[in-house]
């Protein structure tokens, strides 16, 4: 986990979030979990899948609905996700990130916080926002 002795700059936080997201996209889930003070990754992946693959499939009745656990069986869909805009809170301690799937912004955003611990400053999250 990344630990800073001082409150990290926005650019530093964004770099860690990008690295985290790239690890998810590469299906390197354990490595992504080790990068930040992490909430359950299963929840994050399921939310991203529901907001992207499942939402697209439900909008296209011809393809049929994907199986309920399909997101866990084949994580290749992660490769179609991309980070879009970073939106920082006014205190500089919270950021939420828009996500795209196949170049379309999805309804799910990821939120991260910069918080102080006994060891130093860490990034915690992500929370999922609908």
HUCORLIN-V886089 format. One record per backbone hydrogen bond with DSSP energy under -0.5 kcal/mol. NH is the residue of the N-H (numbers start at 1). CO is the residue of the C=O. E is the energy in kcal/mol with one decimal. If there is no record, write none. Layout:
nh=NH co=CO e=E
nh=NH co=CO e=E
This chain:
nh=2 co=35 e=-1.9
nh=4 co=121 e=-2.5
nh=13 co=9 e=-2.1
nh=14 co=10 e=-2.9
nh=15 co=11 e=-1.9
nh=16 co=12 e=-1.9
nh=17 co=13 e=-2.7
nh=18 co=14 e=-2.6
nh=19 co=15 e=-2.2
nh=20 co=16 e=-2.9
nh=21 co=17 e=-2.8
nh=22 co=18 e=-2.7
nh=23 co=19 e=-2.2
nh=24 co=20 e=-2.1
nh=25 co=21 e=-2.7
nh=26 co=22 e=-1.7
nh=27 co=24 e=-2.1
nh=28 co=23 e=-3.0
nh=29 co=27 e=-0.9
nh=32 co=28 e=-2.0
nh=33 co=29 e=-2.5
nh=34 co=30 e=-1.4
nh=35 co=31 e=-0.7
nh=35 co=32 e=-1.0
nh=36 co=32 e=-0.8
nh=37 co=123 e=-3.1
nh=38 co=36 e=-1.2
nh=39 co=125 e=-1.7
nh=44 co=40 e=-1.3
nh=45 co=41 e=-3.0
nh=46 co=42 e=-2.5
nh=47 co=43 e=-2.3
nh=48 co=44 e=-2.5
nh=49 co=45 e=-2.5
nh=50 co=46 e=-2.8
nh=51 co=47 e=-2.3
nh=52 co=48 e=-0.8
nh=52 co=49 e=-0.8
nh=54 co=49 e=-2.1
nh=55 co=49 e=-0.5
nh=55 co=50 e=-0.6
nh=56 co=52 e=-2.5
nh=57 co=53 e=-2.5
nh=58 co=54 e=-2.6
nh=59 co=55 e=-1.3
nh=60 co=56 e=-0.8
nh=60 co=57 e=-0.6
nh=61 co=59 e=-0.5
nh=63 co=60 e=-1.6
nh=64 co=60 e=-0.6
nh=64 co=61 e=-0.8
nh=70 co=67 e=-1.5
nh=72 co=69 e=-1.4
nh=73 co=69 e=-1.2
nh=74 co=70 e=-1.9
nh=77 co=74 e=-0.6
nh=78 co=75 e=-2.0
nh=79 co=76 e=-1.6
nh=80 co=77 e=-1.7
nh=81 co=78 e=-1.6
nh=82 co=100 e=-2.0
nh=84 co=98 e=-3.1
nh=87 co=96 e=-2.7
nh=88 co=86 e=-0.5
nh=89 co=94 e=-3.1
nh=92 co=89 e=-1.1
nh=95 co=112 e=-2.5
nh=96 co=87 e=-2.4
nh=97 co=110 e=-3.0
nh=98 co=85 e=-2.6
nh=99 co=108 e=-0.6
nh=100 co=82 e=-2.9
nh=101 co=104 e=-2.7
nh=102 co=80 e=-1.5
nh=104 co=101 e=-1.5
nh=106 co=99 e=-2.8
nh=107 co=51 e=-0.6
nh=109 co=129 e=-2.4
nh=110 co=97 e=-1.9
nh=111 co=127 e=-2.5
nh=112 co=95 e=-3.0
nh=113 co=124 e=-2.5
nh=114 co=93 e=-2.7
nh=115 co=113 e=-0.6
nh=115 co=122 e=-2.6
nh=117 co=120 e=-2.6
nh=121 co=4 e=-3.4
nh=122 co=115 e=-2.6
nh=124 co=113 e=-2.8
nh=125 co=37 e=-2.1
nh=126 co=111 e=-0.7
nh=127 co=111 e=-2.2
nh=129 co=109 e=-2.8
